[in-house]
């Protein structure tokens, strides 16, 4: 979940000293604000390997070369 920089909930977190946020999402767009930064990180896990295979293949590695076909057990 991402909040606007002026959202009171987000401003509270920044005011408490948290200035670097690294949400897990597919975006890789870093957003700089005057007093904080948002640097998304990409989830590379079994869920992404089965639901976003094309994206992982294009940007990281061939999923079929690393995924274990015996998992998950059906």
PDB file of N, CA, C and O in Angstrom:
ATOM      1  N   UNK A   1       0.848  -1.167   0.000  1.00  0.00           N
ATOM      2  CA  UNK A   1       0.000   0.000   0.000  1.00  0.00           C
ATOM      3  C   UNK A   1       0.897   1.235   0.000  1.00  0.00           C
ATOM      4  O   UNK A   1       1.889   1.298   0.726  1.00  0.00           O
ATOM      5  N   UNK A   2       0.544   2.182  -0.798  1.00  0.00           N
ATOM      6  CA  UNK A   2       1.311   3.414  -0.853  1.00  0.00           C
ATOM      7  C   UNK A   2       0.376   4.594  -0.601  1.00  0.00           C
ATOM      8  O   UNK A   2      -0.737   4.642  -1.122  1.00  0.00           O
ATOM      9  N   UNK A   3       0.843   5.538   0.203  1.00  0.00           N
ATOM     10  CA  UNK A   3       0.067   6.730   0.520  1.00  0.00           C
ATOM     11  C   UNK A   3       0.675   7.937  -0.183  1.00  0.00           C
ATOM     12  O   UNK A   3       1.864   7.942  -0.500  1.00  0.00           O
ATOM     13  N   UNK A   4      -0.130   8.947  -0.423  1.00  0.00           N
ATOM     14  CA  UNK A   4       0.380  10.206  -0.958  1.00  0.00           C
ATOM     15  C   UNK A   4       1.296  10.846   0.082  1.00  0.00           C
ATOM     16  O   UNK A   4       1.113  10.642   1.282  1.00  0.00           O
ATOM     17  N   UNK A   5       2.269  11.611  -0.372  1.00  0.00           N
ATOM     18  CA  UNK A   5       3.229  12.226   0.534  1.00  0.00           C
ATOM     19  C   UNK A   5       2.564  13.145   1.556  1.00  0.00           C
ATOM     20  O   UNK A   5       3.111  13.345   2.641  1.00  0.00           O
ATOM     21  N   UNK A   6       1.407  13.705   1.239  1.00  0.00           N
ATOM     22  CA  UNK A   6       0.725  14.601   2.179  1.00  0.00           C
ATOM     23  C   UNK A   6      -0.359  13.907   3.004  1.00  0.00           C
ATOM     24  O   UNK A   6      -1.077  14.567   3.755  1.00  0.00           O
ATOM     25  N   UNK A   7      -0.487  12.598   2.875  1.00  0.00           N
ATOM     26  CA  UNK A   7      -1.472  11.850   3.659  1.00  0.00           C
ATOM     27  C   UNK A   7      -1.069  11.908   5.138  1.00  0.00           C
ATOM     28  O   UNK A   7       0.088  11.639   5.460  1.00  0.00           O
ATOM     29  N   UNK A   8      -1.989  12.250   6.041  1.00  0.00           N
ATOM     30  CA  UNK A   8      -1.654  12.367   7.466  1.00  0.00           C
ATOM     31  C   UNK A   8      -1.027  11.098   8.050  1.00  0.00           C
ATOM     32  O   UNK A   8      -0.141  11.184   8.901  1.00  0.00           O
ATOM     33  N   UNK A   9      -1.468   9.946   7.609  1.00  0.00           N
ATOM     34  CA  UNK A   9      -0.890   8.691   8.117  1.00  0.00           C
ATOM     35  C   UNK A   9       0.571   8.575   7.702  1.00  0.00           C
ATOM     36  O   UNK A   9       1.423   8.177   8.496  1.00  0.00           O
ATOM     37  N   UNK A  10       0.844   8.922   6.466  1.00  0.00           N
ATOM     38  CA  UNK A  10       2.212   8.862   5.953  1.00  0.00           C
ATOM     39  C   UNK A  10       3.086   9.916   6.636  1.00  0.00           C
ATOM     40  O   UNK A  10       4.229   9.644   7.001  1.00  0.00           O
ATOM     41  N   UNK A  11       2.539  11.116   6.803  1.00  0.00           N
ATOM     42  CA  UNK A  11       3.298  12.190   7.450  1.00  0.00           C
ATOM     43  C   UNK A  11       3.646  11.818   8.884  1.00  0.00           C
ATOM     44  O   UNK A  11       4.719  12.178   9.368  1.00  0.00           O
ATOM     45  N   UNK A  12       2.762  11.104   9.571  1.00  0.00           N
ATOM     46  CA  UNK A  12       3.043  10.665  10.939  1.00  0.00           C
ATOM     47  C   UNK A  12       4.263   9.748  10.958  1.00  0.00           C
ATOM     48  O   UNK A  12       5.147   9.903  11.801  1.00  0.00           O
ATOM     49  N   UNK A  13       4.310   8.807  10.041  1.00  0.00           N
ATOM     50  CA  UNK A  13       5.429   7.863   9.986  1.00  0.00           C
ATOM     51  C   UNK A  13       6.736   8.598   9.703  1.00  0.00           C
ATOM     52  O   UNK A  13       7.756   8.312  10.329  1.00  0.00           O
ATOM     53  N   UNK A  14       6.709   9.538   8.769  1.00  0.00           N
ATOM     54  CA  UNK A  14       7.909  10.324   8.464  1.00  0.00           C
ATOM     55  C   UNK A  14       8.320  11.147   9.682  1.00  0.00           C
ATOM     56  O   UNK A  14       9.506  11.221  10.006  1.00  0.00           O
ATOM     57  N   UNK A  15       7.356  11.762  10.357  1.00  0.00           N
ATOM     58  CA  UNK A  15       7.655  12.571  11.541  1.00  0.00           C
ATOM     59  C   UNK A  15       8.277  11.743  12.656  1.00  0.00           C
ATOM     60  O   UNK A  15       9.021  12.275  13.480  1.00  0.00           O
ATOM     61  N   UNK A  16       7.984  10.455  12.691  1.00  0.00           N
ATOM     62  CA  UNK A  16       8.554   9.566  13.704  1.00  0.00           C
ATOM     63  C   UNK A  16       9.959   9.084  13.328  1.00  0.00           C
ATOM     64  O   UNK A  16      10.567   8.311  14.069  1.00  0.00           O
ATOM     65  N   UNK A  17      10.471   9.535  12.188  1.00  0.00           N
ATOM     66  CA  UNK A  17      11.858   9.242  11.835  1.00  0.00           C
ATOM     67  C   UNK A  17      12.068   8.213  10.749  1.00  0.00           C
ATOM     68  O   UNK A  17      13.206   7.842  10.461  1.00  0.00           O
ATOM     69  N   UNK A  18      11.006   7.749  10.146  1.00  0.00           N
ATOM     70  CA  UNK A  18      11.135   6.772   9.062  1.00  0.00           C
ATOM     71  C   UNK A  18      11.168   7.528   7.734  1.00  0.00           C
ATOM     72  O   UNK A  18      10.151   8.068   7.300  1.00  0.00           O
ATOM     73  N   UNK A  19      12.334   7.566   7.093  1.00  0.00           N
ATOM     74  CA  UNK A  19      12.514   8.377   5.890  1.00  0.00           C
ATOM     75  C   UNK A  19      12.760   7.559   4.631  1.00  0.00           C
ATOM     76  O   UNK A  19      12.732   8.104   3.528  1.00  0.00           O
ATOM     77  N   UNK A  20      12.996   6.279   4.775  1.00  0.00           N
ATOM     78  CA  UNK A  20      13.234   5.415   3.621  1.00  0.00           C
ATOM     79  C   UNK A  20      12.206   4.296   3.658  1.00  0.00           C
ATOM     80  O   UNK A  20      12.104   3.569   4.646  1.00  0.00           O
ATOM     81  N   UNK A  21      11.448   4.162   2.584  1.00  0.00           N
ATOM     82  CA  UNK A  21      10.406   3.143   2.485  1.00  0.00           C
ATOM     83  C   UNK A  21      10.709   2.248   1.298  1.00  0.00           C
ATOM     84  O   UNK A  21      11.032   2.732   0.213  1.00  0.00           O
ATOM     85  N   UNK A  22      10.606   0.953   1.504  1.00  0.00           N
ATOM     86  CA  UNK A  22      10.891  -0.022   0.452  1.00  0.00           C
ATOM     87  C   UNK A  22       9.733  -1.009   0.341  1.00  0.00           C
ATOM     88  O   UNK A  22       9.849  -2.152   0.782  1.00  0.00           O
ATOM     89  N   UNK A  23       8.620  -0.575  -0.245  1.00  0.00           N
ATOM     90  CA  UNK A  23       7.490  -1.490  -0.394  1.00  0.00           C
ATOM     91  C   UNK A  23       7.807  -2.586  -1.406  1.00  0.00           C
ATOM     92  O   UNK A  23       8.659  -2.412  -2.276  1.00  0.00           O
ATOM     93  N   UNK A  24       7.130  -3.691  -1.287  1.00  0.00           N
ATOM     94  CA  UNK A  24       7.288  -4.789  -2.242  1.00  0.00           C
ATOM     95  C   UNK A  24       6.198  -4.640  -3.292  1.00  0.00           C
ATOM     96  O   UNK A  24       5.008  -4.721  -2.986  1.00  0.00           O
ATOM     97  N   UNK A  25       6.614  -4.422  -4.524  1.00  0.00           N
ATOM     98  CA  UNK A  25       5.673  -4.267  -5.629  1.00  0.00           C
ATOM     99  C   UNK A  25       6.429  -4.472  -6.932  1.00  0.00           C
ATOM    100  O   UNK A  25       7.646  -4.657  -6.922  1.00  0.00           O
ATOM    101  N   UNK A  26       5.734  -4.441  -8.026  1.00  0.00           N
ATOM    102  CA  UNK A  26       6.382  -4.666  -9.308  1.00  0.00           C
ATOM    103  C   UNK A  26       7.026  -3.415  -9.893  1.00  0.00           C
ATOM    104  O   UNK A  26       7.837  -3.504 -10.815  1.00  0.00           O
ATOM    105  N   UNK A  27       6.673  -2.274  -9.369  1.00  0.00           N
ATOM    106  CA  UNK A  27       7.249  -1.024  -9.858  1.00  0.00           C
ATOM    107  C   UNK A  27       8.697  -0.893  -9.391  1.00  0.00           C
ATOM    108  O   UNK A  27       9.044  -1.340  -8.298  1.00  0.00           O
ATOM    109  N   UNK A  28       9.523  -0.289 -10.207  1.00  0.00           N
ATOM    110  CA  UNK A  28      10.901  -0.005  -9.792  1.00  0.00           C
ATOM    111  C   UNK A  28      11.156   1.496  -9.824  1.00  0.00           C
ATOM    112  O   UNK A  28      12.306   1.932  -9.883  1.00  0.00           O
ATOM    113  N   UNK A  29      10.101   2.277  -9.786  1.00  0.00           N
ATOM    114  CA  UNK A  29      10.228   3.731  -9.847  1.00  0.00           C
ATOM    115  C   UNK A  29      10.528   4.294  -8.465  1.00  0.00           C
ATOM    116  O   UNK A  29       9.680   4.249  -7.575  1.00  0.00           O
ATOM    117  N   UNK A  30      11.731   4.823  -8.287  1.00  0.00           N
ATOM    118  CA  UNK A  30      12.104   5.464  -7.038  1.00  0.00           C
ATOM    119  C   UNK A  30      11.501   6.861  -7.014  1.00  0.00           C
ATOM    120  O   UNK A  30      11.576   7.599  -7.997  1.00  0.00           O
ATOM    121  N   UNK A  31      10.902   7.214  -5.883  1.00  0.00           N
ATOM    122  CA  UNK A  31      10.266   8.522  -5.731  1.00  0.00           C
ATOM    123  C   UNK A  31      10.986   9.269  -4.614  1.00  0.00           C
ATOM    124  O   UNK A  31      11.038   8.804  -3.475  1.00  0.00           O
ATOM    125  N   UNK A  32      11.534  10.421  -4.947  1.00  0.00           N
ATOM    126  CA  UNK A  32      12.216  11.275  -3.977  1.00  0.00           C
ATOM    127  C   UNK A  32      11.275  12.390  -3.540  1.00  0.00           C
ATOM    128  O   UNK A  32      10.690  13.088  -4.367  1.00  0.00           O
ATOM    129  N   UNK A  33      11.140  12.543  -2.227  1.00  0.00           N
ATOM    130  CA  UNK A  33      10.425  13.681  -1.668  1.00  0.00           C
ATOM    131  C   UNK A  33      11.447  14.492  -0.876  1.00  0.00           C
ATOM    132  O   UNK A  33      12.574  14.042  -0.670  1.00  0.00           O
ATOM    133  N   UNK A  34      11.067  15.651  -0.447  1.00  0.00           N
ATOM    134  CA  UNK A  34      12.002  16.514   0.273  1.00  0.00           C
ATOM    135  C   UNK A  34      12.559  15.841   1.530  1.00  0.00           C
ATOM    136  O   UNK A  34      13.735  16.011   1.852  1.00  0.00           O
ATOM    137  N   UNK A  35      11.729  15.084   2.237  1.00  0.00           N
ATOM    138  CA  UNK A  35      12.165  14.500   3.509  1.00  0.00           C
ATOM    139  C   UNK A  35      12.039  12.977   3.573  1.00  0.00           C
ATOM    140  O   UNK A  35      12.141  12.400   4.656  1.00  0.00           O
ATOM    141  N   UNK A  36      11.819  12.320   2.438  1.00  0.00           N
ATOM    142  CA  UNK A  36      11.746  10.859   2.434  1.00  0.00           C
ATOM    143  C   UNK A  36      11.908  10.341   1.014  1.00  0.00           C
ATOM    144  O   UNK A  36      11.836  11.094   0.042  1.00  0.00           O
ATOM    145  N   UNK A  37      12.125   9.046   0.923  1.00  0.00           N
ATOM    146  CA  UNK A  37      12.301   8.403  -0.375  1.00  0.00           C
ATOM    147  C   UNK A  37      11.548   7.077  -0.373  1.00  0.00           C
ATOM    148  O   UNK A  37      11.492   6.386   0.643  1.00  0.00           O
ATOM    149  N   UNK A  38      10.976   6.734  -1.513  1.00  0.00           N
ATOM    150  CA  UNK A  38      10.288   5.455  -1.674  1.00  0.00           C
ATOM    151  C   UNK A  38      11.037   4.677  -2.749  1.00  0.00           C
ATOM    152  O   UNK A  38      11.122   5.113  -3.897  1.00  0.00           O
ATOM    153  N   UNK A  39      11.578   3.523  -2.367  1.00  0.00           N
ATOM    154  CA  UNK A  39      12.355   2.687  -3.279  1.00  0.00           C
ATOM    155  C   UNK A  39      11.738   1.291  -3.310  1.00  0.00           C
ATOM    156  O   UNK A  39      12.106   0.439  -2.500  1.00  0.00           O
ATOM    157  N   UNK A  40      10.814   1.046  -4.223  1.00  0.00           N
ATOM    158  CA  UNK A  40      10.168  -0.268  -4.276  1.00  0.00           C
ATOM    159  C   UNK A  40      11.161  -1.387  -4.573  1.00  0.00           C
ATOM    160  O   UNK A  40      12.159  -1.191  -5.267  1.00  0.00           O
ATOM    161  N   UNK A  41      10.867  -2.538  -4.041  1.00  0.00           N
ATOM    162  CA  UNK A  41      11.667  -3.727  -4.352  1.00  0.00           C
ATOM    163  C   UNK A  41      10.738  -4.772  -4.934  1.00  0.00           C
ATOM    164  O   UNK A  41       9.567  -4.860  -4.565  1.00  0.00           O
ATOM    165  N   UNK A  42      11.263  -5.540  -5.823  1.00  0.00           N
ATOM    166  CA  UNK A  42      10.456  -6.516  -6.553  1.00  0.00           C
ATOM    167  C   UNK A  42      10.479  -7.845  -5.814  1.00  0.00           C
ATOM    168  O   UNK A  42      11.538  -8.331  -5.418  1.00  0.00           O
ATOM    169  N   UNK A  43       9.310  -8.421  -5.636  1.00  0.00           N
ATOM    170  CA  UNK A  43       9.240  -9.733  -4.999  1.00  0.00           C
ATOM    171  C   UNK A  43       9.594 -10.805  -6.029  1.00  0.00           C
ATOM    172  O   UNK A  43       8.968 -10.915  -7.082  1.00  0.00           O
ATOM    173  N   UNK A  44      10.602 -11.579  -5.697  1.00  0.00           N
ATOM    174  CA  UNK A  44      10.976 -12.719  -6.533  1.00  0.00           C
ATOM    175  C   UNK A  44      10.750 -13.946  -5.662  1.00  0.00           C
ATOM    176  O   UNK A  44      11.623 -14.371  -4.906  1.00  0.00           O
ATOM    177  N   UNK A  45       9.555 -14.500  -5.792  1.00  0.00           N
ATOM    178  CA  UNK A  45       9.170 -15.641  -4.970  1.00  0.00           C
ATOM    179  C   UNK A  45       8.317 -16.582  -5.805  1.00  0.00           C
ATOM    180  O   UNK A  45       8.086 -16.344  -6.990  1.00  0.00           O
ATOM    181  N   UNK A  46       7.860 -17.635  -5.183  1.00  0.00           N
ATOM    182  CA  UNK A  46       7.064 -18.624  -5.898  1.00  0.00           C
ATOM    183  C   UNK A  46       5.803 -18.042  -6.495  1.00  0.00           C
ATOM    184  O   UNK A  46       5.402 -18.420  -7.596  1.00  0.00           O
ATOM    185  N   UNK A  47       5.173 -17.124  -5.780  1.00  0.00           N
ATOM    186  CA  UNK A  47       3.955 -16.501  -6.307  1.00  0.00           C
ATOM    187  C   UNK A  47       4.271 -15.728  -7.585  1.00  0.00           C
ATOM    188  O   UNK A  47       3.578 -15.871  -8.592  1.00  0.00           O
ATOM    189  N   UNK A  48       5.314 -14.914  -7.539  1.00  0.00           N
ATOM    190  CA  UNK A  48       5.688 -14.141  -8.724  1.00  0.00           C
ATOM    191  C   UNK A  48       6.101 -15.063  -9.868  1.00  0.00           C
ATOM    192  O   UNK A  48       5.822 -14.779 -11.032  1.00  0.00           O
ATOM    193  N   UNK A  49       6.767 -16.165  -9.531  1.00  0.00           N
ATOM    194  CA  UNK A  49       7.203 -17.092 -10.580  1.00  0.00           C
ATOM    195  C   UNK A  49       6.031 -17.766 -11.279  1.00  0.00           C
ATOM    196  O   UNK A  49       6.149 -18.161 -12.439  1.00  0.00           O
ATOM    197  N   UNK A  50       4.907 -17.900 -10.592  1.00  0.00           N
ATOM    198  CA  UNK A  50       3.748 -18.528 -11.225  1.00  0.00           C
ATOM    199  C   UNK A  50       2.755 -17.516 -11.785  1.00  0.00           C
ATOM    200  O   UNK A  50       1.986 -17.851 -12.686  1.00  0.00           O
ATOM    201  N   UNK A  51       2.753 -16.280 -11.271  1.00  0.00           N
ATOM    202  CA  UNK A  51       1.774 -15.289 -11.719  1.00  0.00           C
ATOM    203  C   UNK A  51       2.376 -14.145 -12.539  1.00  0.00           C
ATOM    204  O   UNK A  51       1.638 -13.387 -13.168  1.00  0.00           O
ATOM    205  N   UNK A  52       3.686 -14.012 -12.539  1.00  0.00           N
ATOM    206  CA  UNK A  52       4.337 -12.934 -13.301  1.00  0.00           C
ATOM    207  C   UNK A  52       5.581 -13.475 -14.000  1.00  0.00           C
ATOM    208  O   UNK A  52       6.615 -12.810 -14.060  1.00  0.00           O
ATOM    209  N   UNK A  53       5.463 -14.678 -14.518  1.00  0.00           N
ATOM    210  CA  UNK A  53       6.608 -15.354 -15.121  1.00  0.00           C
ATOM    211  C   UNK A  53       7.222 -14.535 -16.256  1.00  0.00           C
ATOM    212  O   UNK A  53       8.445 -14.419 -16.343  1.00  0.00           O
ATOM    213  N   UNK A  54       6.400 -13.979 -17.110  1.00  0.00           N
ATOM    214  CA  UNK A  54       6.919 -13.223 -18.254  1.00  0.00           C
ATOM    215  C   UNK A  54       7.748 -12.024 -17.789  1.00  0.00           C
ATOM    216  O   UNK A  54       8.800 -11.735 -18.360  1.00  0.00           O
ATOM    217  N   UNK A  55       7.277 -11.332 -16.758  1.00  0.00           N
ATOM    218  CA  UNK A  55       8.005 -10.177 -16.224  1.00  0.00           C
ATOM    219  C   UNK A  55       9.364 -10.605 -15.681  1.00  0.00           C
ATOM    220  O   UNK A  55      10.377  -9.968 -15.968  1.00  0.00           O
ATOM    221  N   UNK A  56       9.390 -11.678 -14.901  1.00  0.00           N
ATOM    222  CA  UNK A  56      10.658 -12.164 -14.354  1.00  0.00           C
ATOM    223  C   UNK A  56      11.585 -12.638 -15.464  1.00  0.00           C
ATOM    224  O   UNK A  56      12.789 -12.383 -15.420  1.00  0.00           O
ATOM    225  N   UNK A  57      11.036 -13.325 -16.457  1.00  0.00           N
ATOM    226  CA  UNK A  57      11.849 -13.775 -17.590  1.00  0.00           C
ATOM    227  C   UNK A  57      12.481 -12.586 -18.311  1.00  0.00           C
ATOM    228  O   UNK A  57      13.649 -12.644 -18.694  1.00  0.00           O
ATOM    229  N   UNK A  58      11.732 -11.533 -18.495  1.00  0.00           N
ATOM    230  CA  UNK A  58      12.224 -10.360 -19.222  1.00  0.00           C
ATOM    231  C   UNK A  58      13.268  -9.570 -18.444  1.00  0.00           C
ATOM    232  O   UNK A  58      14.181  -9.000 -19.041  1.00  0.00           O
ATOM    233  N   UNK A  59      13.145  -9.529 -17.117  1.00  0.00           N
ATOM    234  CA  UNK A  59      14.000  -8.642 -16.325  1.00  0.00           C
ATOM    235  C   UNK A  59      15.065  -9.339 -15.478  1.00  0.00           C
ATOM    236  O   UNK A  59      16.034  -8.697 -15.073  1.00  0.00           O
ATOM    237  N   UNK A  60      14.909 -10.629 -15.200  1.00  0.00           N
ATOM    238  CA  UNK A  60      15.831 -11.255 -14.264  1.00  0.00           C
ATOM    239  C   UNK A  60      16.425 -12.567 -14.764  1.00  0.00           C
ATOM    240  O   UNK A  60      17.629 -12.644 -15.008  1.00  0.00           O
ATOM    241  N   UNK A  61      15.619 -13.573 -14.916  1.00  0.00           N
ATOM    242  CA  UNK A  61      16.113 -14.906 -15.262  1.00  0.00           C
ATOM    243  C   UNK A  61      14.978 -15.713 -15.858  1.00  0.00           C
ATOM    244  O   UNK A  61      13.814 -15.322 -15.785  1.00  0.00           O
ATOM    245  N   UNK A  62      15.327 -16.838 -16.445  1.00  0.00           N
ATOM    246  CA  UNK A  62      14.331 -17.743 -17.013  1.00  0.00           C
ATOM    247  C   UNK A  62      13.738 -18.566 -15.874  1.00  0.00           C
ATOM    248  O   UNK A  62      14.416 -19.418 -15.298  1.00  0.00           O
ATOM    249  N   UNK A  63      12.503 -18.316 -15.560  1.00  0.00           N
ATOM    250  CA  UNK A  63      11.834 -18.988 -14.445  1.00  0.00           C
ATOM    251  C   UNK A  63      11.863 -20.499 -14.620  1.00  0.00           C
ATOM    252  O   UNK A  63      12.057 -21.225 -13.645  1.00  0.00           O
ATOM    253  N   UNK A  64      11.677 -20.982 -15.825  1.00  0.00           N
ATOM    254  CA  UNK A  64      11.644 -22.430 -16.064  1.00  0.00           C
ATOM    255  C   UNK A  64      12.958 -23.117 -15.729  1.00  0.00           C
ATOM    256  O   UNK A  64      12.983 -24.329 -15.514  1.00  0.00           O
ATOM    257  N   UNK A  65      14.050 -22.363 -15.681  1.00  0.00           N
ATOM    258  CA  UNK A  65      15.347 -22.945 -15.336  1.00  0.00           C
ATOM    259  C   UNK A  65      15.558 -23.069 -13.829  1.00  0.00           C
ATOM    260  O   UNK A  65      16.438 -23.808 -13.388  1.00  0.00           O
ATOM    261  N   UNK A  66      14.766 -22.358 -13.042  1.00  0.00           N
ATOM    262  CA  UNK A  66      14.998 -22.379 -11.593  1.00  0.00           C
ATOM    263  C   UNK A  66      13.828 -22.900 -10.765  1.00  0.00           C
ATOM    264  O   UNK A  66      14.023 -23.311  -9.621  1.00  0.00           O
ATOM    265  N   UNK A  67      12.634 -22.891 -11.314  1.00  0.00           N
ATOM    266  CA  UNK A  67      11.476 -23.315 -10.524  1.00  0.00           C
ATOM    267  C   UNK A  67      11.432 -24.843 -10.432  1.00  0.00           C
ATOM    268  O   UNK A  67      11.757 -25.540 -11.392  1.00  0.00           O
ATOM    269  N   UNK A  68      11.038 -25.339  -9.301  1.00  0.00           N
ATOM    270  CA  UNK A  68      10.924 -26.778  -9.077  1.00  0.00           C
ATOM    271  C   UNK A  68       9.528 -27.216  -9.519  1.00  0.00           C
ATOM    272  O   UNK A  68       8.542 -26.825  -8.894  1.00  0.00           O
ATOM    273  N   UNK A  69       9.420 -28.012 -10.575  1.00  0.00           N
ATOM    274  CA  UNK A  69       8.094 -28.401 -11.076  1.00  0.00           C
ATOM    275  C   UNK A  69       7.299 -29.263 -10.086  1.00  0.00           C
ATOM    276  O   UNK A  69       6.090 -29.425 -10.251  1.00  0.00           O
ATOM    277  N   UNK A  70       7.954 -29.810  -9.074  1.00  0.00           N
ATOM    278  CA  UNK A  70       7.257 -30.625  -8.077  1.00  0.00           C
ATOM    279  C   UNK A  70       6.592 -29.762  -7.002  1.00  0.00           C
ATOM    280  O   UNK A  70       5.923 -30.292  -6.115  1.00  0.00           O
ATOM    281  N   UNK A  71       6.766 -28.451  -7.069  1.00  0.00           N
ATOM    282  CA  UNK A  71       6.178 -27.560  -6.072  1.00  0.00           C
ATOM    283  C   UNK A  71       5.312 -26.530  -6.749  1.00  0.00           C
ATOM    284  O   UNK A  71       5.629 -26.136  -7.872  1.00  0.00           O
ATOM    285  N   UNK A  72       4.289 -26.090  -6.170  1.00  0.00           N
ATOM    286  CA  UNK A  72       3.724 -26.694  -4.968  1.00  0.00           C
ATOM    287  C   UNK A  72       3.029 -28.008  -5.298  1.00  0.00           C
ATOM    288  O   UNK A  72       2.626 -28.251  -6.435  1.00  0.00           O
ATOM    289  N   UNK A  73       2.902 -28.829  -4.297  1.00  0.00           N
ATOM    290  CA  UNK A  73       2.229 -30.112  -4.476  1.00  0.00           C
ATOM    291  C   UNK A  73       0.765 -29.829  -4.765  1.00  0.00           C
ATOM    292  O   UNK A  73       0.117 -29.083  -4.031  1.00  0.00           O
ATOM    293  N   UNK A  74       0.252 -30.411  -5.813  1.00  0.00           N
ATOM    294  CA  UNK A  74      -1.141 -30.161  -6.210  1.00  0.00           C
ATOM    295  C   UNK A  74      -2.086 -31.099  -5.495  1.00  0.00           C
ATOM    296  O   UNK A  74      -3.297 -31.033  -5.706  1.00  0.00           O
TER     297      UNK A  74
END
